[in-house]
Amino acid sequence: MILTYCYRIKDSNHTNALRRQARAVNFVWNFCGETQRTAKRWLRRSPSAYDLHHLTVGTSRELGLHSDTVQDVCTQFVQSRRQYGRRPRWRGKKSLGWIPFKARSIQIRGDQAIFLGRNYRLWLSRPIEGVIRTGSFAEDARGRWYLNLQIEIAEQQNCGEAEVGIDLGLKTLATCSTGEQIANPRHLQQHAEKLATAQRAGRKARAQAIHAKIANGRRHYLHLVSTRLVRTHRLIVVGNISSSRLARTRMAKSVLDAGWSMLRTQLRYKAIRHGATYVEADEHGSTQVCSACAARSGPKGLQDLGVRTWTCVACGVSHDRDVNAARLILRSGRNAALQLTEIPGL
């Protein structure tokens, strides 16, 4: 499988060289957009990646880029156009720096990366294991540069033996079918006062630093949670609640701060890496149906959102709302996983 390793670049002396290359990348990107617009004006088909490669042959020396970088930019332009069904946006001065490359364009020696004759020292937070397939240099909002490497590694079979259903929430980040509740740290709320002070004072750099601290803290916490879940369970079933839909409601700030999509993404690729099975199950009606007798007697609707515990009128079993939903999610996901194993070729 392919994983992306991200390393921050130590040297600030080479950032000017990276910025010059990033401006050249933007020039190539905008040339691809202008070529497509010209083709549309003359009622021609949109240029393919092969067409753009042919039009940009021999420009790498004048632009100060590696030839692989020019080709990667053209290829990414066509892929973005197909993904969104329209011409990608122009890249201007406000666009964050981005320099793609192929594996043969870079050399890694210890904690140094050699690219176009320059040595970039890295904060080597983890050893580079596996085969490098491709990569890129990228800039964040604070002007810091990072080296991203797509590395192919071997899959492992070191997951646990248990099964778990997960009901995502806001009061608690997740409730497991075992009754365990994973706390929601509310990273944004922890730094809301400092962030508001910086924004009112017009301190843009300070506000960006606080936003980065919030994002890094959220990502680190979700990595800890997802790694622990994968290493202790062979089947992980998560409810398919739509965070994008809830992000358009008055709960938007809390939903985005929880990071449901990021957690599901981490669980998905880590399950593949460690030999576990990841399934997203339909959680519709999971708060209403009794997990013991399947009677529909639980709380429903917006008026019952405050009901956290309830007793089934059919069998008399008392339920915690979130634990009951997690158990039903696990049951639904277990059936889906069994159906997948029965399909030939899967």
NORGICOR-V629254 format. One record per residue. SS is DSSP state (helix for helix, strand for strand, loop for the rest). PSI is psi in radians with two decimals (999 if undefined). D_CENTER is the distance of its C-alpha to the mean C-alpha in Angstrom with 2 decimals. Layout:
# NORGICOR-V629254
ss: (SS,SS)
psi: (PSI,PSI)
d_center: (D_CENTER,D_CENTER)
This chain:
# NORGICOR-V629254
ss: (loop,strand,strand,strand,strand,strand,strand,strand,strand,loop,loop,loop,loop,loop,helix,helix,helix,helix,helix,helix,helix,helix,helix,helix,helix,helix,helix,helix,helix,helix,helix,helix,helix,helix,helix,helix,helix,helix,helix,helix,helix,loop,loop,loop,loop,loop,loop,loop,helix,helix,helix,helix,helix,helix,helix,loop,loop,loop,loop,helix,helix,helix,helix,loop,loop,loop,helix,helix,helix,helix,helix,helix,helix,helix,helix,helix,helix,helix,helix,helix,helix,helix,helix,helix,loop,loop,loop,loop,loop,loop,loop,loop,loop,loop,loop,loop,loop,strand,strand,strand,strand,strand,helix,helix,helix,strand,strand,strand,strand,loop,loop,strand,strand,strand,strand,loop,loop,strand,strand,strand,strand,strand,loop,loop,loop,loop,loop,loop,loop,loop,strand,strand,strand,strand,strand,strand,strand,strand,strand,loop,loop,loop,loop,loop,strand,strand,strand,strand,strand,strand,strand,strand,loop,loop,loop,loop,loop,loop,loop,loop,loop,strand,strand,strand,strand,strand,strand,strand,loop,loop,loop,strand,strand,strand,strand,strand,loop,loop,loop,loop,strand,strand,strand,loop,loop,loop,helix,helix,helix,helix,loop,helix,helix,helix,helix,helix,helix,helix,helix,helix,loop,loop,loop,helix,helix,helix,helix,helix,helix,helix,helix,helix,helix,helix,helix,helix,helix,helix,helix,helix,helix,helix,helix,helix,helix,helix,helix,helix,helix,helix,helix,helix,strand,strand,strand,strand,strand,strand,strand,loop,loop,loop,helix,helix,helix,helix,loop,loop,loop,loop,loop,helix,helix,helix,helix,helix,helix,helix,loop,helix,helix,helix,helix,helix,helix,helix,helix,helix,helix,helix,helix,helix,helix,helix,loop,loop,strand,strand,strand,strand,strand,loop,loop,loop,loop,loop,loop,loop,strand,loop,loop,loop,loop,loop,loop,strand,loop,loop,loop,loop,loop,helix,helix,helix,loop,loop,loop,loop,strand,strand,strand,loop,loop,loop,loop,loop,loop,strand,strand,strand,helix,helix,helix,helix,helix,helix,helix,helix,helix,helix,helix,helix,helix,helix,helix,helix,helix,helix,helix,helix,helix,helix,loop,loop,loop,loop)
psi: (2.83,2.18,2.64,2.10,2.32,2.20,2.30,2.46,2.26,-0.89,2.25,-0.12,-0.47,0.03,-0.56,-0.68,-0.70,-0.66,-0.67,-0.73,-0.63,-0.66,-0.64,-0.66,-0.74,-0.64,-0.77,-0.75,-0.81,-0.54,-0.71,-0.72,-0.70,-0.64,-0.74,-0.71,-0.65,-0.71,-0.68,-0.65,-0.61,0.29,0.68,2.89,2.75,2.43,2.45,3.05,-0.65,-0.73,-0.77,-0.63,-0.72,-0.65,-0.41,0.16,2.32,0.09,-0.17,-0.66,-0.74,-0.59,-0.25,0.50,2.82,2.53,-0.58,-0.62,-0.77,-0.77,-0.70,-0.66,-0.78,-0.74,-0.76,-0.60,-0.80,-0.70,-0.72,-0.65,-0.72,-0.64,-0.73,-0.11,0.39,2.98,2.27,2.79,2.75,2.63,2.08,-2.75,-0.51,-0.12,2.36,2.55,2.47,2.17,1.73,2.78,2.91,2.93,-0.60,-0.19,-0.17,2.60,2.39,2.11,1.77,-2.11,0.41,2.48,2.22,2.07,2.10,0.75,0.07,2.50,2.19,2.03,2.43,2.60,1.67,1.43,-0.38,2.61,2.59,1.85,2.35,-2.96,2.19,2.19,-0.76,3.13,-3.04,2.71,2.40,2.57,2.46,-3.10,-0.36,0.09,0.18,2.48,2.53,2.61,2.10,2.19,2.18,1.96,2.33,2.13,2.82,2.50,2.61,2.83,1.19,0.55,2.99,-2.94,-0.16,2.98,2.58,2.44,2.48,2.17,1.99,2.53,-3.01,-0.76,-0.80,2.47,-0.73,2.53,2.20,2.76,-0.31,-0.11,-0.16,2.42,2.20,2.13,2.63,1.87,-0.35,1.16,-0.69,-0.71,-0.57,-0.58,0.23,-0.72,-0.81,-0.66,-0.74,-0.69,-0.77,-0.68,-0.70,-0.60,-0.07,0.38,1.51,-0.76,-0.71,-0.71,-0.71,-0.68,-0.68,-0.73,-0.74,-0.68,-0.69,-0.83,-0.73,-0.70,-0.72,-0.79,-0.73,-0.75,-0.74,-0.57,-0.73,-0.77,-0.85,-0.67,-0.73,-0.72,-0.72,-0.66,-0.19,-0.01,2.47,-0.34,2.14,2.08,2.20,2.45,2.55,0.74,2.43,1.87,-0.55,-0.60,-0.75,-0.37,-0.15,0.19,-3.07,-0.12,0.21,-0.82,-0.75,-0.66,-0.81,-0.57,-0.51,-0.60,0.75,-0.79,-0.71,-0.70,-0.77,-0.69,-0.77,-0.74,-0.63,-0.91,-0.50,-0.56,-0.70,-0.73,-0.68,0.12,0.27,3.04,2.23,2.28,2.42,2.12,2.68,2.16,0.27,2.19,0.15,-0.36,-0.21,-0.50,2.38,2.26,-0.19,-0.77,-0.02,0.30,2.47,1.51,0.18,3.10,2.56,2.75,2.95,-0.52,-0.31,0.29,-0.48,-0.14,1.90,-0.39,2.58,2.79,2.27,2.25,-0.28,-0.78,-0.18,0.19,2.35,2.42,2.49,2.30,-0.84,-0.68,-0.72,-0.75,-0.69,-0.65,-0.69,-0.64,-0.72,-0.74,-0.77,-0.73,-0.57,-0.71,-0.70,-0.68,-0.67,-0.66,-0.63,-0.68,-0.37,-0.25,2.22,2.43,-0.13,999)
d_center: (16.07,13.97,11.86,10.87,13.05,13.16,16.68,18.25,21.48,24.56,27.08,27.39,30.30,28.28,25.98,28.64,28.59,24.82,25.27,28.09,26.08,23.23,25.99,27.28,23.92,23.96,27.52,26.69,23.90,26.38,29.07,27.08,26.73,30.44,31.39,29.73,31.41,34.71,34.42,33.86,36.84,39.01,37.78,36.29,33.25,29.97,29.88,28.02,26.20,29.54,31.42,29.27,29.58,33.33,33.61,31.89,33.85,35.58,33.71,31.71,34.73,35.45,31.88,31.48,28.50,28.16,28.96,25.81,23.80,25.82,25.24,21.46,21.41,23.62,21.61,18.32,20.45,21.72,18.40,17.08,20.47,20.32,16.90,18.05,21.73,23.06,23.58,20.62,21.35,23.50,22.26,24.54,25.24,22.47,19.75,17.87,19.12,17.70,19.76,18.73,21.03,21.97,22.66,26.37,26.02,25.09,26.78,25.63,28.56,27.94,25.94,26.64,25.05,27.70,26.80,29.61,32.11,30.32,29.22,26.06,26.03,22.78,21.86,21.57,19.54,19.46,21.72,20.74,21.47,21.37,21.83,20.14,19.41,18.13,16.56,16.62,17.68,15.67,16.96,15.55,17.40,19.90,21.00,19.72,18.94,16.60,16.94,14.01,15.38,14.30,16.51,17.94,18.86,20.96,19.86,21.50,23.37,23.32,21.89,24.22,26.64,25.98,24.23,22.35,21.40,19.02,19.67,17.09,18.93,19.48,22.59,21.04,17.32,18.26,21.65,22.36,25.17,27.00,27.46,25.12,23.37,20.29,20.81,18.72,19.25,18.73,17.61,18.40,21.80,22.65,22.54,23.56,27.15,26.54,24.08,26.70,29.42,27.72,27.01,30.59,31.98,30.15,28.60,25.58,24.72,24.98,22.76,20.02,20.46,20.21,17.02,15.52,17.10,15.64,12.00,12.80,14.71,12.19,9.59,12.74,14.09,11.28,11.44,15.16,15.13,13.02,15.07,18.25,17.74,17.10,20.03,22.37,21.77,22.16,21.14,18.32,18.54,16.39,17.68,16.19,16.59,15.30,13.52,13.93,17.61,18.18,16.64,19.80,22.12,23.65,21.10,18.31,18.18,18.08,15.48,12.96,14.06,13.55,9.75,10.32,7.31,5.21,8.41,8.81,5.92,7.43,10.75,10.56,10.27,12.38,14.86,15.37,15.94,18.39,20.16,19.27,18.84,16.02,17.18,16.34,19.77,21.46,22.32,24.85,27.99,26.74,28.30,31.60,32.38,34.04,32.45,36.01,38.03,35.63,37.66,36.01,37.33,34.40,33.37,32.00,31.37,30.53,33.85,32.94,29.57,31.51,32.90,31.08,33.72,36.03,38.71,39.04,42.38,42.82,42.50,42.51,39.39,37.58,33.80,31.07,29.06,25.58,26.88,28.68,25.62,23.66,26.65,26.83,23.14,23.86,26.98,25.37,22.58,25.28,27.25,24.40,23.73,27.48,27.68,25.05,27.08,30.19,29.03,30.53,28.22,25.31)
